[in-house]
Structure formats: structure tokens, C-alpha cells
Amino acid sequence: MPRAVSGSPSSHPGSRRDPVPRPLPPAPSRGTASATLLLNATYEPLCVVSSRRAIVLVLAEKAEAVDSAGEFVHAETISLAVPVVVRLTRYVRVPYPANVPLSRRAVFTRDGQTCVYCGGSATSIDHVVPRSRGGTHTWDNVVAACRRCNHTKADRSLAELGWKLPHPPRTPSGAAWRLLGTRTVDPRWREWLGVPESVSA
């Protein structure tokens, strides 16, 4: 009967050549692929990071969880709730642009997803002073509107229709608005962003 060759996998089951695969670490939760709101040490909204990045910051004690989801990630020695909002433990000075970017989503957020003309659900944006009459595509001339009001108004002025705005449109300010101009709002962030309850996720 032939002898096992010295140094073969069968004689050294613990060697690097061992063909038996080692157990893999647990797969990350789907929650680690979601987004987390990152706050400065002063609770000012900074940006949105992946939940995986937020977990790394918390484990490194560079941030602390402020609000968490119902999902957990498990490691060999710890179990951690997936953070929805985290706050940096040290203040970070971040230079922000002077103006809030104008976007359809940001206009909807400012106006609470509501048509400024009738109070219905907004589906489009409208230029108060029509562009065909010299109106500008700026914060003080763009509002959220429903399809019906937008179609009815067309290129006419408010005076011609006898309509009035509940309040003049203004440029929003603050770090939260710079953040909201480009992404969807998670309902669990509202407390920190100060956005209307009508804004959907």
C-alpha cells in the first residue's frame, strides 16, 4: 500500500494547500447597501454616505449612531444595528457653495410636494412669470404645480388669471437644502433636515 507523500495536503490538513475551504464570514445585510445621513458634531446635516461607510465610522468611534433601522449586521464578536443617522464625534469645517442648486426635486421639497396654486399634489414645476415673457429660471420664479394648473396657466400671468400666490417663492438656505436638491428624502431624516411631512421617500 503506497505511503502518503510528505508535505501533501492529506498529511498537513492545516496548511495553506488544504483544499477544504474555510468558512466564509456572514454576508452583509441588505441594509449596508442603503444610505445614511451624516451629521456634523453640531447636528448640522453634512452629506449622505452608504450605510456600510457609516458602520465603519461608528466602529472606529469617529461617529455615533443617532437613529438606527430594524436591521442588524453581525460580526464575530459584535452585532450592530444599521444606522440611519450618524453624528461625527469631532466637528468638521466644510466650505459650502453660496447658492442652493435649483432642481425639480428641491422645488418639490421646498413647496411640500403641493401645487402652490390649488393645494393639490404637485406633478410639475411652473414659472410664475412665463419664460416666454422674460421670466427667469430662478428660485424666486419657480414653483411646484399640478398638471391641471400648469396647463390652465400656460403662458399667462397671475394677474390675467386672477390668481395669487400664498407666499412669494424664495431661495431656501442651509446645508439641508443643499443636500436635498439632488436626492430622495428618507422619512427618518426629516427631524434633522427640517422638511415637510408631505415629502415622500
C-alpha positions as CSV (number, residue, x, y, z in Angstrom):
1,M,0.0,0.0,0.0
2,P,1.6,3.3,-1.0
3,R,2.5,5.8,1.7
4,A,1.3,9.3,1.7
5,V,3.8,11.7,0.3
6,S,5.3,14.0,2.9
7,G,4.1,17.6,2.6
8,S,0.9,16.6,0.6
9,P,-2.4,18.1,1.6
10,S,-3.5,14.8,3.2
11,S,-0.6,14.9,5.7
12,H,-1.0,18.6,6.6
13,P,-4.7,19.4,6.8
14,G,-4.0,22.8,8.3
15,S,-1.5,24.0,5.7
16,R,-2.2,26.7,3.1
17,R,-2.6,24.0,0.5
18,D,-5.5,22.4,2.3
19,P,-8.2,22.0,-0.4
20,V,-11.0,22.2,2.2
21,P,-12.5,25.8,2.0
22,R,-12.5,27.8,5.2
23,P,-15.9,29.1,6.4
24,L,-16.8,32.5,4.9
25,P,-17.8,35.5,7.1
26,P,-21.5,36.1,7.2
27,A,-22.9,38.0,4.2
28,P,-23.6,41.7,4.8
29,S,-27.2,42.7,5.4
30,R,-29.1,44.4,2.6
31,G,-29.2,47.4,5.0
32,T,-25.5,48.0,4.5
33,A,-26.1,48.9,0.9
34,S,-28.6,51.7,1.8
35,A,-27.9,55.3,2.7
36,T,-27.2,57.0,6.0
37,L,-27.5,60.7,6.8
38,L,-24.2,62.1,8.2
39,L,-24.4,64.9,10.7
40,N,-21.6,67.2,11.9
41,A,-20.8,67.2,15.6
42,T,-23.2,70.2,15.8
43,Y,-26.0,68.1,14.3
44,E,-25.9,70.0,11.1
45,P,-26.5,67.8,8.1
46,L,-23.3,67.2,6.1
47,C,-24.0,64.6,3.4
48,V,-25.3,61.2,2.8
49,V,-23.0,58.1,2.9
50,S,-23.5,54.4,2.4
51,S,-24.7,52.5,5.5
52,R,-21.5,50.4,5.2
53,R,-19.4,53.6,5.5
54,A,-21.5,54.8,8.4
55,I,-20.9,51.4,10.2
56,V,-17.1,51.8,9.7
57,L,-17.2,55.3,11.2
58,V,-19.2,54.1,14.2
59,L,-16.8,51.1,14.8
60,A,-13.8,53.4,14.5
61,E,-15.5,55.7,17.1
62,K,-15.4,58.6,14.6
63,A,-19.2,58.8,14.7
64,E,-22.1,57.7,16.9
65,A,-25.4,56.4,15.8
66,V,-28.3,58.8,16.4
67,D,-31.1,56.7,14.8
68,S,-31.0,53.1,13.6
69,A,-33.0,50.8,11.4
70,G,-34.5,47.5,12.4
71,E,-31.8,45.5,10.5
72,F,-28.6,44.3,12.1
73,V,-25.1,43.4,10.8
74,H,-23.3,40.7,12.6
75,A,-19.6,40.2,13.1
76,E,-17.7,37.6,15.0
77,T,-17.9,39.4,18.3
78,I,-20.5,42.2,17.8
79,S,-23.9,42.9,16.5
80,L,-24.7,46.4,15.3
81,A,-28.0,48.0,14.2
82,V,-27.7,49.5,10.7
83,P,-27.5,53.3,11.4
84,V,-30.0,55.6,9.6
85,V,-28.5,58.8,11.0
86,V,-25.0,59.2,12.5
87,R,-23.2,62.1,14.1
88,L,-19.5,62.8,13.9
89,T,-17.7,62.9,17.2
90,R,-15.5,65.8,16.1
91,Y,-16.6,68.9,14.3
92,V,-15.6,69.2,10.7
93,R,-15.5,72.5,8.9
94,V,-16.9,72.2,5.4
95,P,-17.0,75.0,2.8
96,Y,-20.4,75.1,1.2
97,P,-21.3,76.7,-2.1
98,A,-23.1,80.0,-1.7
99,N,-26.2,79.0,-3.5
100,V,-28.6,76.0,-3.2
101,P,-28.8,74.2,-6.6
102,L,-32.2,74.6,-8.3
103,S,-33.7,71.3,-9.2
104,R,-37.2,69.8,-9.7
105,R,-36.8,67.7,-6.6
106,A,-35.6,70.7,-4.5
107,V,-38.6,72.8,-5.6
108,F,-41.0,70.0,-4.7
109,T,-39.3,69.7,-1.3
110,R,-39.5,73.5,-0.6
111,D,-43.2,73.6,-1.6
112,G,-44.1,70.4,0.3
113,Q,-45.0,68.4,-2.8
114,T,-48.0,70.7,-3.1
115,C,-49.3,72.8,-6.0
116,V,-48.9,76.4,-4.9
117,Y,-52.0,77.4,-6.9
118,C,-54.7,75.0,-5.8
119,G,-53.1,73.0,-3.0
120,G,-53.3,69.7,-4.8
121,S,-50.5,67.2,-5.4
122,A,-47.7,68.7,-7.4
123,T,-46.5,66.9,-10.5
124,S,-44.5,69.6,-12.3
125,I,-42.8,72.9,-11.9
126,D,-44.1,76.2,-13.3
127,H,-42.5,79.6,-13.9
128,V,-44.6,82.3,-12.2
129,V,-43.6,84.8,-14.9
130,P,-43.6,82.7,-18.0
131,R,-40.2,82.3,-19.7
132,S,-41.9,83.5,-22.9
133,R,-42.4,86.8,-21.2
134,G,-38.9,87.1,-19.8
135,G,-39.3,85.1,-16.7
136,T,-36.1,83.6,-15.3
137,H,-35.4,80.0,-14.2
138,T,-34.5,81.1,-10.7
139,W,-35.8,80.2,-7.2
140,D,-37.9,83.3,-6.9
141,N,-39.8,82.5,-10.1
142,V,-40.2,78.7,-10.0
143,V,-42.9,76.9,-8.0
144,A,-44.4,73.4,-7.7
145,A,-47.7,72.9,-9.6
146,C,-50.2,70.2,-10.6
147,R,-50.7,69.3,-14.2
148,R,-54.1,70.9,-14.4
149,C,-53.0,74.3,-13.0
150,N,-49.8,74.2,-15.2
151,H,-51.9,73.6,-18.3
152,T,-54.5,76.2,-17.4
153,K,-51.9,78.9,-16.6
154,A,-49.9,78.2,-19.7
155,D,-48.0,81.4,-20.7
156,R,-50.4,83.8,-18.9
157,S,-49.6,85.9,-15.9
158,L,-51.2,85.5,-12.5
159,A,-52.9,88.9,-12.9
160,E,-54.6,87.8,-16.1
161,L,-56.0,84.7,-14.3
162,G,-56.8,86.5,-11.1
163,W,-54.6,84.0,-9.2
164,K,-52.5,84.9,-6.1
165,L,-49.6,83.0,-4.5
166,P,-50.0,82.2,-0.8
167,H,-46.4,83.5,-0.3
168,P,-43.6,84.6,-2.7
169,P,-41.2,81.8,-3.6
170,R,-37.8,82.2,-2.0
171,T,-34.4,80.7,-2.3
172,P,-34.1,78.0,0.5
173,S,-31.0,78.2,2.7
174,G,-29.0,75.9,4.9
175,A,-26.9,72.7,4.5
176,A,-30.1,70.5,4.5
177,W,-31.4,72.2,1.3
178,R,-28.1,71.8,-0.5
179,L,-28.3,68.1,0.3
180,L,-32.0,67.7,-0.7
181,G,-31.5,69.3,-4.1
182,T,-30.1,66.1,-5.6
183,R,-31.6,63.1,-3.8
184,T,-34.7,61.4,-2.4
185,V,-35.6,62.2,1.2
186,D,-35.7,59.3,3.7
187,P,-38.6,59.9,6.0
188,R,-36.4,59.1,9.0
189,W,-34.2,62.1,8.2
190,R,-36.9,64.7,8.4
191,E,-36.3,65.5,12.0
192,W,-32.7,66.5,11.2
193,L,-33.4,68.1,7.8
194,G,-36.5,70.1,8.7
195,V,-38.5,69.1,5.7
196,P,-42.3,68.9,5.4
197,E,-44.0,65.6,6.4
198,S,-45.6,65.5,2.9
199,V,-42.2,64.9,1.3
200,S,-42.0,61.2,0.3
201,A,-39.1,58.9,0.4
